[in-house]
């Protein structure tokens, strides 16, 4: 079958394309601004990419158009598809109908930590010799790629996003996956562009819970009012808890970040790794509990996590110049920003942290959570915020006003060049520069490193 994928360079749709190719389909695709690294991965697999959404692509005459959620009404190719009566389907539905049936789907849902937890879980299964299939929104150093598929393998780890499926299907993506094991990692308000309130997101999680069989497993934090409400609406599966008061617990870390894992009060081993922060210890517990359901003993999972090398764009060290370290992190929700800074603060002690923030997600651009930013940035010594006043990433709020509670510790810029110059001028040996964005941020990491080199 020939599939033509609209929005192919997104992490999910690009991963889906790789899976479809591995399943034996002919795959082509298009996107606005075909870009690496996904474009490189796709080209290496023999997948032809087309720039833009021109109606001339109808001449390809595929058997099926697979639609990503970046596509909306008014898209010229989509309008032509609708006029022609051609067959089309959303990416999540195609995956759920054609790839996931018969698999042991291990879905990782939650407002934060989905990519890291999915990568941990896939790595645990990989280290146990299960060679899982997976579709993850990032690239773990251990796994090398974001998606993999072998129809002979039953475990399938998938990052289960609560964002809507497509312009014609406003259910969350994860309702199409029908997992046997599901991690509900956390639940907070997010995606203000599509959800009016937290209750609306809880309803989508309730729909997910309704699809899990009675023989399945739900892994969730012991303390979460939102998830308590979700489970109270109906739960038909085994529920396993983690974190404080949970069946799976982590000791306080030692000076090197190592921590002991307890399962029902019994010591099952110590994780020694380079990751920092309470959030990563919770991610680890969730992954261990899910992997156990897939047949991996807890002690074996702990051993695998000790060898876990992390995920790109999750506290990824991009370079060091004259004792100044520049990190890249995906944090963009206030809770994720706070936990990332807390983890770095614990790691570096009294060293100065310079937080460089791009509020780029739809929720952050709308300003729904802007008031939470000053508290989230407490652990930073200096804060530099990028807030363009016009264009695709323009903010609907004034960074200078929102960050005023931080006093002269905070400054805002609407020009990348001016921002780089300010950070470079402020940085001194021993500083930790933490860049946080869920986008490319104008290549700021390389520009910062170049500016620091030039400063000498």
N, C-alpha and C positions, 0 to 999 in steps of 0.2 A: 504494500500500500504506500502511496505517495502522500506524505503529510507536508503541508506548508504552514510554518509556524509564524504567527504575527507577534512581534515583541520578543524575538528569540534571544537577544543579548542580556536579558534579565537573568539573575542567578537561577531562579526557579525554571523559567522557560528554556534557558540554555541547558540546564541539567536534564530537563525532560527530553530535549532534542537528542542529547547523548544517549539517553536510555532508549528512545525510540529507534535510534540507529543501531544500537546493540541488539535490539529485538528483531532486527531484520528489515525495518522499513526504510524506504527512500525518504530523506528529510531535506527540505530546503527551508529558508526562513528569511525574514526581513525585520528591520528595526530602524529607528531614527538614530543615527550616529552609531553605526556598527563599530564596536570598540573592544580592545583587549581588556582583561585576559580571556574573557569568554569567547570572543571572536577567534582568538588563536586556538583555543581548545576545539571549537567547532570545525574550523578549517582543517585542523590536523586529522579530524575524523571523516573528512570528505563531505562535509555539509556546506552546501553553497549558500552564501549570505548575500542579500540584496539590501542596498542602502535605501531607506525610506519606505513609504507605503503607497507606491504608485499603482494605479488601476491596471497598468500594463502587465502586472504580475498575474492577472486572471488568465493570461495566455499559458501559464504553467499547467493549468487544468489539473490540479492535484485531486486525489480522491477525497481529501478532507482538509479543511482549514482548522488549525488549532489556535485559539485566541487567548492571548495573555491579557491580564487586567490593566495593562497600560493603554489598551486600545479602547476608544470610546466612540460614540456616535459622532459623525462628522469626519472620521478617519476615511480618506478617499477609497482605500482598498476595502475596508469593512462595508462601506456603503454599496460598493459594487458587488460584494458577496451577497449582501441582503437583497439587492435588486435581482440578481441572477437566480436566487433560490438555491445556491450551492450549499453543500453540507458543511456545517461548522460546529465546533464544540469547544468548551473551555479546556485549558490545560489540566486543571485538577480533575475534571470529570473524565477526560481521556485517560489519565493515569489510573484513576480508580476503576474504570471499566476494562482496561486492557492489560495492565501490568500488575496491579496489586491483588486481584482475586487469587486465592490459594496461598498467598504469602503470609508469613507471620509478620504483620505490620507493627512496627514499634514507632509510634508517633510521639514527637516531642513538642508540646504546646506550652504557651505562656507568654506573658508580656515581655519578659527579658530572658536572656540566656539560652534561647532555643538553639542557636548555631553551635555554641560551645558544648552544650549538653548533648546535642545530637552527635557531634564529633567525638566526644568522650565515649558515648554508647557504642558508636560504630567501631571505634578503636578497641574497646573491650572485647567486642564480638570478633573482631579481626584477630586480636592477639590470642583468642581462645580457639582459633582455627576454623571459625564458622564462615569466614569470607562473606560477610553480609553485602547485600545490595544496599545502596543508600542514595538519597537526594537531600543535600544539605546546602544551606545558604552561605557557605564559605568553604575555604580550603584548609583542612587540618594538615599540618606538616607531615604527620604520620601516614595519612591516606593519599596525599598528593593531588587528588582531584575532588571535585564537589559532587560528582555523581558516578555511579557504577551499576551495571546490571548484567547479571548472568541468570537466565531463566531456570537454571538447575539449582539455584540457591534459594532457600525459603525465607530467611530473615531479611526484612527490608526496613531500614531505619529512615524515617522521613521527618524533616523539619516541618511541623504542622502549624501553618500561619493562620491567624484568625482574621486576616484581611479578606475583603470580599473577593469572590471567585472571578467575576467578569462583569462587564456592563449589563449583561443579560441574566446574571445569576448573582444576587446580592447575599447569598449565604457565604459563610466563611469557607475558605479553601478546605479546611480540615474535615468538613462533613463528608467529603468524597472519599476519604482514605480508609474508613472502617477498620480501625486498628484493633489488634488483639491485646496489645500492651500500650498504655498511654501514660506519658508523663505530663501532668498539669503543673508546670514548674512554679508558677505564680500567676496572679491575675490583678492587674491594675487598669485604670482608665488610660486608653491610648486611642490613636486613629480617630481623632476628633472630626476628621473630614467625612467619616462614614458612620460613626456610632454617636448617637446623641448623649449617651451616658453609660456608666459602668453596667447598669442593669441590662442594657442591650447586648453588651459583650458577654455577660453571664448567660444570657439566653443562648448564644451561639455555643458556648462551652457545654451547656445543658444538652444541646442537640448532639454534640460530639459524644458525650457520656452515654446517650441513648443508643449509640451504634456499637458499643463495646459488648462483646458476648459475656454471658455469665461466667464462662471459664477464663475470661481475660483478667487483666490486672490494671488498676489505676494507681499511679504513683503520684503522691501529692504532699505538699508541706503540711505538717501537723497544725501550724498556725496560719490561717488565712480566712478571714471573714468572708471574702468574696467566694472562695472555693467551698466554704461551708454551705453557703447559700446554693451554689450549683449542685452539690451533692444532695442537699436536702430536697431538691426538686425531683429526685429519682436517681437511684444508683443500683445497678443489677450485677455488679462485678466486685471481685475482691479489691479492697482498698488498702494500700500500704503507705505509711506516712514516713516522712523524713524531717530532719531538723530538730530543734528543741521540742521535747515532749514526743518525738516520733520514734518509730521502731528502728530507723536508721539514724544514727547520730555521729557527729564528728567532734573530737576533742578540740580544745583550743590549740592553735598551732604553736610550735616551738619557735626559737629564734630563726631557724632556717625555713620556716613555713611548713614543716612536716606535721601531719596530724593523724591521729588514730581513728579508725572507723569502728563503730560499735553497732552490732545488729542484735536487737532485743537484749541489749546489755552485755553481749559477749564481744570481746576483742577479736576482730577478724583480720587485723593487719594495719600497717602504717603506710600512708601515702607520702612519699618524698618527691617533691617536684619543684618547678620554678614558678608556678602560678601563685598569684597572691589574691587575697580578699575572701571574705566570708561567702560571697556569692559563688565563687568557684568551688568552695567546699560543699555548698549545698547542691550545686550542679553535679558534683562527683557522687554524692549520696543518691541523687535521683537516678543517675546513670547506672550505678551499681544495682539498685533495686530493680530496674527494668531489665538489666542484663541477666539477673538471677532468674527472671521469668522465662528468659530464652535459653536457660540451661547452664549459665556460667556461674560457678560457685563464687561466693563473696570474696574469699581470699584470693582467688585467681583474678578477679576483677581489680582488686587493690593492687596486685602486682602489675597489671597492665597499665593502670593509671600512673604508676611511678615512672613509666616510660612515655607518658603522654607529653607531646612537645608543644601543645597549644594550637591555636588557630590564627591564621593571618588576620590582621586588623583587630585583634584582641590583645591589647597591651604588647603590640609588636614593636620591638626596638628597631627603628629605621636607620639609626646611625648615631655616632658619638663624635663630637668635635671639641677639642680642648676641654675635655671633661664634662661637656654639656650633652646630655642624652636626649634624643628626640624619639618619642613613642607615637604610634598610631593606634587609635582605639575607636571602635564603632559606636561607643556610647552616645545616645542622643536623647533619651528619656531622662527626666530628672533623677529618678531612682537609680538608673544605670550609671549616670554621671557621678552620683554620690558614692555608690559602692565601688566604682572604679578608682575614684580618688582616695577612698578609705583604704583600699588594698595597696595602692602605691605609697600612701603615707606610712603605712605599717612597714612596708618594705624599705623605704629610704630614710625613715626616722626624721631628723630635723632638717634635712636638705630641702632647699626651696623647690616648690612645684609651681610651674608656670602652665596654667590651663589655657589652651587655645580652642575655642568652641565655635562650631558652625551649627546653629539651630536650623537644620535643613529639612527634617521630616515635616509632613503636612500638619501634624499636631503642633509641633513647635513653631512653625511659621504662622499658624493661626493665633498663637499666643495663649492657647488654652491652659498651658502649664507654665507659662513664663514666670508667674509669681513664685513658683517653687525653685527657680534657679539660684537665687542667692544662698538659700540654705543648702542646696545640693553642692555648691561650690565652696563650702566652708573650709575644706582641707587644702584649698589652693592658696598659695601666697600671692600670686598675681593672676588676674583673669583677663584674657583678651578675647573679645567676642566679635565675630564677623557678622554684620547685619546689613546686607544690601538694601537700598531703599526702592529699587526698581528691578525689573527683570524676573526670570523664572524663579529665583530663590529669594525674592523680596520678603521681608518680614512684615507682619501686620501689627507690629508693636515696636516701641523705641528701646533698644538695648540699654542706652544710657540711663533711662528712667527706671527700667526694671532692675538693673544692677546697682542702682544708687545705694542700697543698703550696705554694699561692700566698700563704699568710700573710694579712696584713691587706689585701692587694690585692683579696681576694675576699669577697663577702657574698652571702647567699641570702635569699629572701623567698617567702612563700606568699600574699601579698596584693598585687594589682596597684597599689593606691593607695599602699601603703607603699614599693613598689619605685620608683614614679614620684617620690615625695617624696625618696627617697634619691639617685636619679640627679640630680634637679634641684638638690638641695643640694650635691652634689659637683662638678657641672659648672661650668666657668669659661671666660671668653672664650678662643677658640683651640682648645677641646676638640673632638674628633670622637666623637660618640656613635653607636656601631654596634649596631643592634638586629638580632638574628639569630633567626629562627624560620621553620618551614615552615607556620605557621598565622597567624591574625589577631592573636594575642597580645593579645587584649582591647582592641584599638585603642590600644595603648600609644604609638604614634608621635604621634598627635594629642594624647594626654594629656600626653606629655612636652613637646611644643611649647607647649601651653597653660600648663603649669606654669612653663616658662622665661619666657614672656611675663609671667605673673603676678608672677614674682620681680622682673622689671624690671631 
